[in-house]
Amino acid sequence: MPEPSTESVRSLIADVDADPGELSLSPIPGGASRETWLIEAGEGRWVLRRDPEGSASLVPLSDEFSLIARASEAGVAVPEPLAFEPAGGRLGTAGILMPFIDGTSVAPRILRKPDYETARSRLTTQLGEALARIHSIDPASLNAVLPEPKGDPALAQISEWESQLDEIGEPLPAVELGLRWLRANAPEPAEQRLVHGDFRLGNFIVDERGLAAVIDWELAHLGDPAEDVGWLCIRSWRFGNDDRPVAGVGQLDEFATAYEAAGGAPIDRDRVRYWEAFGNVKWAVICARQAHDHLTGVRRSHELASLGRRICEPECDFLQLVQHRTGCPSATPAEHPPTT
């Protein structure tokens, strides 16, 4: 897909700020579902988030714009949504303009570089506080943005991922087993709250002081708040730090203390473990979907193709989690091979 024209981007910026004059555009790598572009003009920097042709996300970009605005009002650190351009407008496809936030979202840098040592020491608490604020947003205020699930939110999600797997058409027995296990072991429905849906390392901008912004809201929905906690803790997002289940930086007890102190409901560990198992099945389906999009020509991408080889990782993690039938406890680090 061609890059947006500098004229269209300049016009969009001029709607919310002064005309930036000459500017440059460069792609920011890392997003597998949506394009992200860095815009630079003199001392000004912005980010353009855009739908590539053929992409499909659970949350349309216009609704993502609204969700980011609601999160900002709730005190969540997010990039301020400056402007939205609909499909067919100046950008060709839908797009969101936001200010550039200093920091990095690259997990290995956050977890390994000495520059982020202080950030790592703070991140577990900061993530707990941020997630509590996300879950504090009144679901009634989101009626125009997110559909209310019919019946049990967990079962509704399982049906969605079953549908996605059926569309892909690839035989994945461990994933099929996972979806059946999740349906059979779903907990009692929780009070529905806004769920980010992709709250994990890689979707946080982190600077030397810690959490600078929560990004990528394209999987947001109404559901069980424990889903976000379980997803945060799956092994894929620890990037080798298997002894630190919260994003590879901390322990669940520390996270829960910060979450509850910031107004979050008490965290049910068994419910989190269910959603950790759920998260592995979900990630396997997402990997299969991304690879399928590449293989069928919907969107050719080396990144999407590479995700296909990762399906076996969450499959293995799911099977190790559920082999312990009582409470589906998380496997110990020794039971997980190191991430490579």
N, C-alpha and C positions, 0 to 999 in steps of 0.2 A: 504494500500500500504506500502511495507517495506521501512524503511529509507534508504537513500543512504549509500553506504559503505564508511567507513573512508578512505579506500585506494583510491577510486575514487575521493573523495573530496580533499584528500591530493595532488593527482596528478594534479587536476585542479588548486589549489592554487599555486603549484610549477611552473605552466606555467606563472604566472604573478608576482610571488614573490619567496622568498627563500622557500625551503621545510620546512613546519611548524613543522615537527616531529610529536609527539603524539598529537592527537586532540580529542575533544569530540563534539558530535552533540546532540542538543536538539531542539524539535519543538517550534516555536513561535506561540502561539494561536492567533486567530482573523481572519485569511484569510479564507473566505468561498469558494473561487474559486481556489486559488493556495496555495500550501504548502510553508511555510517559516521556514527555519532552522537556528539556531544560531550555529556557528562554533567557538570553542575556542581552542587555542593552546598557552600555555604560556601567554604572554601579548598581543597576536594577537587575534582579533575577526573579523569575517566575517559573512555575511548573504547569504544563498543560497535560491533562489526563484525557485520553481520547479512545473511543471505541474503534478498533480496527475492523475492516470489512470481514464479515463472516463470523465474528465473535459472538458468543452468547453468554450472558451472565444472569444470575438469578435476580439481581437488582439492577434495573435500568439506570443509566448514568444520571438521568434527571432526579431519580429518587436518591441516589448516592449523594448528590449535591445537597438535598434536603436533610439527609441523615447526618452529614458532616456538620451542617449548620446547627442541628439540634444538639449534637454532641458538644459542640463549642459552647452553646448556651448552658450546658450542664457542667461545664468546667473541665471537660476532657481536653487534653493537649492535642489539637489537630491543626492542620494547615487551614487557614481561613478560606472558605469557599468564596471567591471573588465574583465569578461570573460563570453562567452556564450557556452554552450554545447548543441548540437542538440539532438533530440530524437533518441534513439538507440545508443547513445554514452556512455560515462563512467558512467553517472548518471541513465541510463535506459530511463528516459524521459527527455525532454528539461529542461534546468536550466540556471539561471543567478547567477553569483558570484558578490557580492558587499561588500564594507566595512561596518562594523557595525557603525550605527549612534547613539550616546548617546541621550537619551530622551525617551519619551513615545508617543504612538499613542492612548492610551486608553482615550476616551472622558471624562468620569466622573472624572478621575484624573486631566485632563487639566482644567476642568471647576470648580472643587471643592477644590482641594488641595492648601493650602497656598503657597507651594513651587512654584506654577505656577502663582502667582498673577501678577508679572511683565510681564510674558509671555502673560497673558490674556490682559493686557493693551496695548500690542504692536501688537497682532495677527491680528486684523482687518486690520490695515495698511499693515502689512507684507503680508497678503493673497492677498490684492489688488495689491501690487507690483509684487508678484510672478505670479499671473494670467495674468497680463499685459504682462509679459515676455513670458509666454507660448503662448499667442495669437499673439505675435510679430514674431514668427517663420514663415518663408516664406513657405506657403503651397506647392510651387513648389519644395522645397527641400525634400518634403515628398512623392513624386510621387511613389517611389519604396517601400514605407512602408505602406501608407494608400490609399485605393481606393477612387477615387473622386465620391461623390454621384451623381446619375443621377437625374436631375431635382431639385426640392425643397428639401433641406436637412432635413427640419422638416418632410415632407411627407415621405421621404425615411426612416427616423427613425421610424415613426409611422408604416409603413409597416413591418419593422423588428420586432417591439414589437408585432404587430398583429400576425405575423408568429410564434413568440415564444409562444404566448398564445394559438394558434391553436395546436401547438405540445404538450402542456401540456394537453389540452383537458378538463380542469376543468371549469365548468360554473362559471364565475365571472361577474355578470351583471354590477356592478359599474365600473369595469375595461373596459368592453365592451363599456359602455356609455362614459367613459373617452376617449377612443381611438377615438370614433366618434366625440366627442366634440372637441378634439384637431385637428382632420382633418378639421372640419368645421370652426374652428377659427384660423387656422394657420396664422401668420403674413407674410408680404411680405418677401421673402428670403433676408438674410443678406449676406454680403461678407464672404465667407468661410475662416475660420481660423482653426488652430489646437485646438481642444476641448479636454480637459483632460478626460471628461466623468464621472469622479467619484471624483470631487474636493469637498471634504467635511471633516469635523471632523471625525477622524478615519483613514484617509489616509494622515495625516500630522504627522510627528515626531516633537514633541515640547519639547524643553528643557527650562531651567529657563529663558533664554533670548528671547524665542519666537520660531518662525518657524525655524526648523533645516533641514527639508527635505520634499518634496512632493513625495509620493510613490504611488504604485498600478496604473499603466497606462493601464490596460487591457481593458478598455472601451473607449480608445482614438479614435478619428475619426475627419474628417473634417466636420465643420458645423458652426452654429451660435454661436459666442462667448457668447451671453447672456444665452445660455444653461448652461454653467458652473456656472454663477452667480445665476440663478434660482435654480439649484441643490444644491448649497451651502446653500441656504436660506430655503429649505424645513424644516418643523417642526421636522421631524425625526432626523435631524442632530443638533438640538438645545439642545436635551437631557434635556428638562424641562425648559430651559431658554427662554421661548416663547417671552419675551419682547425684546430679542436681536436676530434679524433674521439672522445675519451673523454668522453662526457656533456657536450660543449661546454665543458669546462674544461681538458683536458690532452691530452698525447700518449701514444700507445701504449707507447713505450719507457719512459717514466716509470712508467706503470701496471704494465708487465711486471716492471720492477725491484722494485717494492714487492710485487707478487703472488708472485714467486719467492722474495724474501727472507722472506716470511711462510709459506713452506712449499709454495706452489703449484708444480706441475710447469712446466718451461720452456714458454713460449708459442710455439706454431707459428703464424707469421704467415699462411701460406697456409690453414691450417685455420680461423683466425679470419675470414679473408676469405670463405671458403665460408659460414660461419655468419652473416656480415653479409648476404650475398646471401639466405640462408635467412630471416633476420629480416625482410627487406623483404617477402618473400612471405607470411610468417606474419602480419605486421602488416596487410597488405592483406586477408587472409581475416578477421582479427579485426574490422577496420572493416566489412567486408561483413556479418559475423554481427551486429554490434551494430545496424547500420542495419536489417537484416532483422527483428530482434526488435521494433524500433519500428514498422516498416511493417506487420507482421502482427499487431500488437496484443499480442504476448507481454509487452512492457513499454514503454509509451509514455514517451518521454523526449526532450527537445530535444537533450540531449547525445548520445544514441545516434543520433538522426537526423543530427546534424552530422558524425558520424564517416563517414557514407556518402560525403560529398564528398571525403574524404581518401584514398579508395582509390587515386586516380591518382598520389598522391605516392610511396608505396612502389613502385608499379608502375614509375614512371619511374626511381626510384633503382636498382631491380633491373636494369632493362634497361641502364642506364649502367654498372653494375658488371660485367655479364657480356659486354659488347661487347668487353672486353679478355680474350681467351681464356686468355692465359698467366697462370696463378696467380690469375685472377679478382681483380686488384688493385683496391683502392678507388679511386674516381674522385677526381680532385683537386678542390679547392674551386671552381675556375673552371668545372668541368663540371657543378656543381650550382647551379641557381638558388637565390637566398636564400629561406629559409623565411619565409612571411608569415603 
